[in-house]
Amino acid sequence: MPSREIALLTNPTAGKGKGGRVRDRALARMREAGLVVRNLQGRDSDETLDLAHQCVADGVDALVVCGGDGMVHLAVQAVATTETALGVIPAGSGNDVARYFDIPRTDPVAAADRVVAGRTRTIDLARSGSRYFATVLAAGFDAVVNERANRMTWPKGQMRYNIATLAELRVFEPLPYTLQIDDRQLSLEAMLVSVGNGPSFGGGLRITEGAELDDGLLDVVIIKPISKPDLIRTYPKLFKGTHIHHPQYEHHLASSVTVAAPGIVSYADGERFGPLPLTVECAPRALTVLA
């Protein structure tokens, strides 16, 4: 029986530069287990995406990324709707996709063992046009925070997001939204609208708590206007998903949603995704994950 061939694609700058160190430990484990591994690293995101597409075209059994949710996002563009499975060696600051599958986030060897085992799970993705995402689309206050956080060079990790949240809170006002949720149209003011394929983003912020990865539906969460002190009190509850009990929280299930609001650039999988308005659809069973 021929050995399984995988491609290992690394973001060496992930997780404060630990991507390369994590890769070396995972690579050694996978080769030790008998996998044939293409060890690849692009000079930038465009070259990395080209490498990912080429590996899928070549028919590798799996495309394994070493990095954070940004690397997962890139790989998903190449493997969505194909027979090539996605593997994840967490090395980022958020690692929400790894959280979804309980992939060890601090032990590269244990994460590599998931790849070696070869067990798979098929899940949905969210799609807007030809682009996919796996976690959550942020389209309001959360997107504005992402914009600020990405401009900051300090601190790293979750704390940078927390500081950006406090900074934006001083000036943020509710936005007028128009939403088309399947066949229902809503016009309302809100602090944010999030569209989830999975339950969390931003390193465990469970904004779309309860979202199932394989139910064929998107989870649309609306946080209607609340005071800034109330938002500060509610923010820690996002880590446990208990914000769902807030009276200004609203939750819808849909196969398709169009989100429109002025001046907002949306984020998905922590990456800049595109300006509103956007239409997002569920792509059922579009991704196979080594889990």
C-alpha positions in Angstrom: 0.0 0.0 0.0 1.6 3.3 -1.0 2.3 5.9 1.7 -0.1 8.8 2.1 1.2 12.0 0.6 0.4 15.3 2.3 1.4 18.9 1.7 2.5 20.9 4.8 2.1 24.6 4.2 3.5 26.9 6.9 3.1 30.5 7.9 6.5 31.0 9.6 5.4 34.3 11.2 2.3 32.8 12.9 2.0 32.9 16.7 4.7 35.6 17.3 7.0 33.8 14.9 6.7 30.3 16.4 5.2 28.9 13.1 8.6 27.5 12.0 9.4 25.9 15.3 5.9 24.3 15.4 6.3 23.0 11.8 9.7 21.4 12.6 8.2 19.3 15.4 5.1 18.3 13.5 7.0 17.5 10.3 9.4 15.2 12.1 6.4 13.3 13.7 4.6 12.9 10.4 7.6 11.7 8.5 8.5 9.3 11.4 5.0 7.9 11.0 5.6 7.1 7.3 3.8 10.0 5.6 5.3 11.5 2.5 5.4 15.2 3.2 5.9 18.1 0.9 7.3 20.9 3.1 6.2 24.2 1.6 6.3 27.9 2.5 5.3 30.8 0.3 7.0 34.2 0.3 3.6 35.9 0.6 -0.1 35.1 0.6 -0.4 35.0 -3.2 2.4 32.5 -3.6 1.1 30.5 -0.7 -2.3 30.3 -2.3 -0.8 29.2 -5.6 1.1 26.5 -3.8 -2.1 25.3 -2.1 -3.9 25.2 -5.4 -1.1 23.3 -7.1 -1.0 20.7 -4.3 -4.7 20.1 -4.7 -4.4 19.8 -8.4 -1.6 17.3 -7.9 -3.9 15.1 -5.9 -2.3 15.1 -2.5 -4.3 13.3 0.2 -4.4 16.3 2.5 -3.3 19.9 2.7 -2.1 20.5 6.2 -1.5 24.1 7.3 0.8 25.2 10.2 -0.5 28.5 11.4 -3.6 30.2 12.6 -7.1 30.8 11.2 -5.7 33.1 8.5 -3.8 30.1 7.1 -6.8 27.9 7.4 -8.8 30.6 5.5 -6.2 30.6 2.7 -6.2 26.8 2.5 -10.0 26.5 2.4 -10.0 28.5 -0.8 -8.0 25.7 -2.4 -9.6 22.6 -0.8 -13.3 23.6 -0.7 -15.6 21.2 -2.6 -12.6 19.0 -3.5 -11.6 15.5 -2.3 -8.5 16.9 -0.6 -8.8 17.0 3.2 -7.6 19.9 5.4 -5.3 19.3 8.3 -4.4 21.9 11.0 -1.3 22.2 13.1 -2.2 25.2 15.3 0.5 28.0 15.5 -1.6 31.2 15.5 -2.9 33.4 18.2 -6.6 32.6 17.8 -6.8 29.0 16.4 -10.6 28.9 16.4 -10.8 26.1 13.8 -8.5 24.0 15.9 -10.9 24.7 18.9 -13.8 23.4 16.8 -12.2 20.0 16.5 -10.4 19.9 19.9 -7.1 19.7 18.0 -4.3 20.3 20.6 -3.2 23.9 20.4 0.0 23.7 22.4 1.4 20.3 21.4 2.5 20.1 17.7 3.3 16.4 18.0 -0.2 15.6 19.3 -1.7 17.8 16.5 0.4 15.9 14.0 -0.9 12.6 15.4 -4.4 13.7 14.2 -3.1 14.0 10.7 -1.3 10.6 11.0 -4.5 9.0 12.2 -6.3 10.1 9.1 -9.8 10.3 10.6 -12.0 12.8 8.8 -15.2 14.8 9.3 -17.1 16.6 6.6 -18.5 20.0 7.5 -20.2 23.0 5.9 -18.6 26.2 4.8 -20.0 29.7 4.3 -19.6 31.2 0.8 -19.8 34.7 -0.6 -19.4 34.7 -4.3 -16.4 32.5 -5.0 -14.8 33.0 -1.5 -15.3 30.7 1.5 -14.9 31.0 5.2 -15.0 28.5 8.0 -15.6 30.5 11.2 -17.5 33.8 11.5 -18.1 36.8 9.4 -17.8 40.0 11.5 -19.9 42.8 10.1 -20.3 45.6 12.7 -18.5 46.6 15.9 -16.5 43.4 15.8 -15.3 44.2 12.2 -14.3 47.8 13.3 -12.3 46.3 16.2 -10.6 43.9 13.7 -9.6 46.8 11.5 -8.0 48.6 14.5 -6.4 45.4 15.9 -4.7 44.7 12.5 -3.2 48.2 12.5 -1.7 47.6 16.0 1.8 46.1 16.4 1.5 45.7 20.2 0.5 43.7 22.2 0.1 40.3 20.5 -2.6 37.8 20.7 -6.0 38.2 22.4 -4.9 41.2 24.4 -4.5 43.3 21.3 -8.1 42.5 20.4 -9.2 43.5 23.9 -7.4 46.8 23.7 -8.8 47.5 20.3 -12.3 46.8 21.6 -11.9 49.4 24.4 -10.5 52.0 22.0 -13.3 51.6 19.4 -15.9 51.6 22.1 -15.3 55.3 22.9 -16.5 56.4 19.4 -18.7 53.6 18.1 -22.4 54.2 17.5 -25.1 51.7 16.4 -25.3 51.2 12.7 -28.4 51.1 10.4 -28.6 47.6 8.9 -30.7 46.1 6.1 -30.8 42.3 6.3 -32.3 39.7 4.0 -32.5 36.5 6.0 -33.8 33.9 3.5 -37.2 35.3 2.5 -37.4 37.8 5.4 -36.2 41.4 5.3 -35.2 43.4 8.4 -34.3 47.0 8.8 -32.9 47.9 12.2 -30.1 49.5 14.2 -27.5 47.2 15.8 -24.1 47.2 17.4 -23.1 44.3 15.2 -24.2 41.5 13.0 -22.3 38.3 12.8 -22.8 35.4 10.4 -21.4 32.1 11.8 -20.5 28.8 10.1 -19.0 27.9 13.5 -19.5 29.2 17.0 -16.5 31.4 17.7 -13.8 33.7 16.3 -11.1 36.0 17.6 -9.5 33.3 19.9 -12.6 31.9 21.5 -15.2 34.7 21.4 -18.3 32.6 21.1 -20.4 35.2 19.3 -22.5 32.7 17.3 -22.9 30.3 20.3 -24.7 27.1 19.3 -23.7 27.1 15.6 -23.3 23.6 14.2 -20.7 22.9 11.6 -22.8 20.4 9.6 -26.4 21.5 9.9 -26.6 23.1 6.4 -27.4 26.5 8.0 -25.8 29.8 8.9 -26.2 31.4 12.3 -27.0 35.1 12.1 -26.5 37.0 15.4 -27.7 40.5 15.9 -26.7 42.6 19.0 -29.2 45.5 19.0 -28.2 48.8 20.5 -26.9 48.7 24.1 -25.1 51.3 26.2 -21.4 51.3 26.3 -21.2 50.3 29.9 -23.5 47.4 29.2 -21.3 46.4 26.2 -18.3 46.4 28.5 -20.1 44.2 31.0 -21.3 41.9 28.3 -18.0 41.4 26.5 -16.5 38.9 28.9 -19.6 36.7 28.5 -18.7 36.1 24.8 -15.9 33.7 26.0 -18.6 31.5 27.6 -21.4 32.1 25.2 -23.6 33.4 28.0 -24.3 36.7 26.1 -27.2 34.8 24.5 -29.3 35.7 27.5 -29.0 39.4 26.9 -32.4 41.0 26.0 -30.8 42.8 23.0 -29.4 39.5 21.5 -31.2 38.1 18.5 -30.4 34.8 16.7 -31.6 33.5 13.3 -30.9 30.4 11.3 -30.7 30.7 7.5 -29.4 29.2 4.4 -28.6 32.6 2.9 -28.3 36.1 4.4 -27.5 39.5 2.8 -26.0 42.1 5.2 -25.9 45.8 4.3 -24.6 48.7 6.5 -22.7 51.9 5.6 -18.9 52.1 6.0 -18.2 48.6 7.2 -15.5 46.3 5.8 -16.3 42.7 6.9 -13.9 40.2 8.3 -14.0 36.4 8.2 -11.6 33.9 9.7 -9.8 37.0 11.1 -9.0 38.2 7.5 -10.3 41.2 5.7 -13.2 39.8 3.6 -14.9 42.7 1.8 -17.1 45.8 2.1 -20.8 45.5 2.8 -23.3 44.7 1.3 -22.5 41.0 1.1 -24.6 37.9 0.5 -23.4 34.8 2.3 -24.7 31.3 1.6 -24.2 28.0 3.4 -22.2 25.5 1.3 -23.2 22.2 2.8 -20.6 19.5 3.2 -18.0 21.5 1.3 -14.9 20.7 3.5 -13.3 17.5 4.7 -11.2 18.0 7.8 -8.7 15.7 9.4 -10.1 15.7 12.9 
